[in-house]
């Protein structure tokens, strides 16, 4: 009887290790989480519509996170198409065990987005110096890069990191000073903005 129990235990351990190796290296593709992700996105931002392709589930063993990734989702914010080429959503593994899934962070990389589209996106945003500067001083160019967001338990934004390339930017700095065809990198987070 002891040999039988030990054999079952070893067999279950091998299966579990196999699943962990599979999920940490290759991942598993499914469509089951599409509605969950769309609902979570709608909770935080009602104006954002997502139509997801198949989702790949992987385990990040370093941080004990489960992350869901999808390529080329169809996304619209206030009827402006967002050129997202990859979306990764990190879910706290222990929150899944408690049956209260918690999205801890997201990473979104996007293809080129024209500033004319960005202006449409930020028109409804809260008044800020950045919004006023973009609306009044930027008249051309595009942006490409990625954005990381970290969230608290109730999906409130804790911090962010933006890493982008701006191309062929046309902007007015002062009344008589304009810059045309400027290319530079922008890195920003909640405490710092670097322009190269």
C-alpha positions as CSV (number, residue, x, y, z in Angstrom):
1,X,0.0,0.0,0.0
2,X,2.9,2.4,0.8
3,X,4.5,1.7,-2.6
4,X,1.2,2.5,-4.3
5,X,0.7,5.8,-2.5
6,X,4.4,6.7,-3.0
7,X,4.0,5.9,-6.8
8,X,0.9,8.0,-7.1
9,X,2.6,10.9,-5.2
10,X,5.7,10.7,-7.4
11,X,3.5,10.5,-10.6
12,X,1.5,13.6,-9.5
13,X,4.7,15.5,-8.7
14,X,6.1,14.7,-12.1
15,X,2.9,15.8,-13.8
16,X,2.9,19.0,-11.8
17,X,6.5,19.7,-12.6
18,X,5.8,19.0,-16.3
19,X,2.9,21.5,-16.3
20,X,5.1,24.1,-14.6
21,X,7.9,23.6,-17.1
22,X,5.5,23.8,-20.0
23,X,3.8,27.0,-18.7
24,X,7.1,28.7,-17.8
25,X,8.7,28.0,-21.2
26,X,6.3,27.5,-24.1
27,X,2.9,28.4,-22.5
28,X,-0.6,27.3,-23.3
29,X,-2.9,29.0,-25.8
30,X,-6.6,29.4,-25.1
31,X,-9.6,31.7,-25.6
32,X,-11.1,31.2,-22.2
33,X,-9.8,34.4,-20.5
34,X,-11.0,36.7,-23.3
35,X,-14.2,37.7,-21.5
36,X,-12.5,38.0,-18.1
37,X,-9.9,40.4,-19.5
38,X,-12.5,42.4,-21.5
39,X,-14.6,42.7,-18.3
40,X,-11.7,43.9,-16.2
41,X,-10.7,46.4,-18.8
42,X,-14.3,47.7,-19.0
43,X,-14.4,48.1,-15.2
44,X,-11.4,50.4,-15.2
45,X,-12.0,52.2,-18.5
46,X,-15.6,52.1,-19.9
47,X,-14.5,53.9,-23.1
48,X,-12.0,51.2,-24.0
49,X,-13.1,48.3,-26.3
50,X,-11.0,45.2,-26.7
51,X,-11.4,42.2,-29.1
52,X,-8.8,39.7,-28.2
53,X,-7.2,36.9,-30.2
54,X,-6.1,33.7,-28.5
55,X,-4.3,34.3,-25.2
56,X,-1.1,32.5,-24.3
57,X,-0.8,31.7,-20.6
58,X,2.7,31.5,-19.1
59,X,4.1,31.4,-15.6
60,X,6.8,33.9,-14.4
61,X,8.6,31.9,-11.8
62,X,10.7,34.8,-10.6
63,X,7.7,36.8,-9.4
64,X,5.2,34.0,-9.0
65,X,2.9,35.6,-11.5
66,X,0.7,34.1,-14.2
67,X,0.8,36.2,-17.3
68,X,-1.5,36.3,-20.2
69,X,-0.3,37.6,-23.5
70,X,-2.0,38.2,-26.8
71,X,-0.8,39.6,-30.1
72,X,-2.5,42.2,-32.3
73,X,-5.7,42.7,-30.3
74,X,-8.3,45.0,-31.9
75,X,-8.5,48.0,-29.5
76,X,-10.5,51.2,-29.6
77,X,-10.6,54.1,-27.2
78,X,-13.3,56.6,-27.8
79,X,-13.6,55.3,-31.4
80,X,-9.9,55.8,-32.1
81,X,-8.1,52.6,-33.2
82,X,-5.1,51.8,-31.0
83,X,-2.2,50.0,-32.9
84,X,-1.4,47.6,-30.1
85,X,0.9,44.7,-31.3
86,X,1.2,42.9,-27.9
87,X,-0.6,43.0,-24.6
88,X,0.7,41.2,-21.5
89,X,-1.4,41.1,-18.3
90,X,0.2,39.8,-15.1
91,X,-2.1,38.2,-12.6
92,X,-1.0,37.5,-9.0
93,X,-0.8,33.7,-8.7
94,X,-1.9,33.6,-5.1
95,X,-5.0,35.7,-5.9
96,X,-6.1,33.0,-8.3
97,X,-5.9,30.4,-5.5
98,X,-8.1,32.7,-3.3
99,X,-10.5,32.9,-6.3
100,X,-10.1,36.7,-6.4
101,X,-8.0,37.4,-9.5
102,X,-5.8,40.5,-9.1
103,X,-4.2,42.1,-12.1
104,X,-0.9,43.4,-10.8
105,X,0.6,44.9,-13.9
106,X,0.2,45.2,-17.7
107,X,2.6,45.8,-20.5
108,X,1.4,47.1,-23.8
109,X,3.6,47.6,-26.9
110,X,2.2,49.5,-29.8
111,X,3.0,50.3,-33.4
112,X,3.2,53.8,-34.8
113,X,0.4,56.1,-33.7
114,X,0.0,59.5,-35.3
115,X,-0.2,62.6,-33.1
116,X,-3.5,63.5,-34.9
117,X,-5.0,60.4,-33.3
118,X,-3.3,61.1,-29.9
119,X,-5.0,64.5,-29.9
120,X,-8.4,62.8,-30.4
121,X,-7.6,60.5,-27.4
122,X,-6.6,63.2,-24.9
123,X,-9.3,65.8,-25.7
124,X,-11.5,64.3,-23.0
125,X,-8.7,63.9,-20.5
126,X,-8.5,66.0,-17.3
127,X,-6.9,69.4,-17.8
128,X,-3.2,69.3,-17.5
129,X,-0.1,71.1,-18.8
130,X,0.8,68.0,-20.9
131,X,-2.6,67.9,-22.6
132,X,-2.5,71.7,-23.3
133,X,1.0,71.4,-24.7
134,X,0.1,68.5,-27.0
135,X,-3.1,70.1,-28.3
136,X,-1.6,73.5,-28.9
137,X,2.0,72.9,-29.8
138,X,2.3,69.5,-31.6
139,X,1.1,69.5,-35.2
140,X,2.7,66.4,-36.7
141,X,4.7,63.2,-36.1
142,X,4.1,59.8,-34.6
143,X,5.0,57.7,-31.6
144,X,5.9,54.0,-31.1
145,X,7.0,52.1,-28.0
146,X,5.6,50.4,-24.9
147,X,3.8,51.3,-21.7
148,X,3.8,49.5,-18.3
149,X,1.2,50.0,-15.7
150,X,1.2,48.7,-12.1
151,X,-2.0,48.3,-10.2
152,X,-3.2,48.0,-6.6
153,X,-5.7,45.4,-5.4
154,X,-8.7,47.5,-6.5
155,X,-7.2,48.2,-10.0
156,X,-6.1,51.7,-9.1
157,X,-3.0,52.8,-10.9
158,X,0.1,52.8,-8.6
159,X,2.8,53.8,-11.2
160,X,3.6,53.6,-14.8
161,X,6.6,53.6,-17.2
162,X,6.6,54.8,-20.8
163,X,9.3,54.1,-23.2
164,X,8.7,55.6,-26.7
165,X,10.3,56.7,-29.9
166,X,8.9,59.9,-31.4
167,X,9.4,60.4,-35.1
168,X,9.1,63.3,-37.5
169,X,7.7,65.4,-34.7
170,X,6.7,69.0,-35.5
171,X,6.2,71.2,-32.5
172,X,6.1,74.8,-31.5
173,X,8.2,75.5,-28.4
174,X,7.8,79.3,-28.2
175,X,6.0,81.8,-30.2
176,X,8.8,82.2,-32.7
177,X,10.6,78.8,-32.3
178,X,9.4,75.7,-34.1
179,X,11.1,72.3,-34.5
180,X,10.3,70.2,-37.5
181,X,11.2,66.6,-38.3
182,X,12.6,65.9,-34.8
183,X,13.3,62.3,-33.8
184,X,13.9,61.4,-30.1
185,X,13.4,58.8,-27.4
186,X,11.1,59.5,-24.4
187,X,11.3,57.6,-21.1
188,X,8.8,58.6,-18.4
189,X,7.5,57.3,-15.1
190,X,5.6,58.7,-12.2
191,X,8.7,60.6,-10.9
192,X,11.0,61.3,-14.0
193,X,10.9,62.3,-17.6
194,X,14.0,61.7,-19.8
195,X,14.3,62.9,-23.4
196,X,17.2,61.8,-25.6
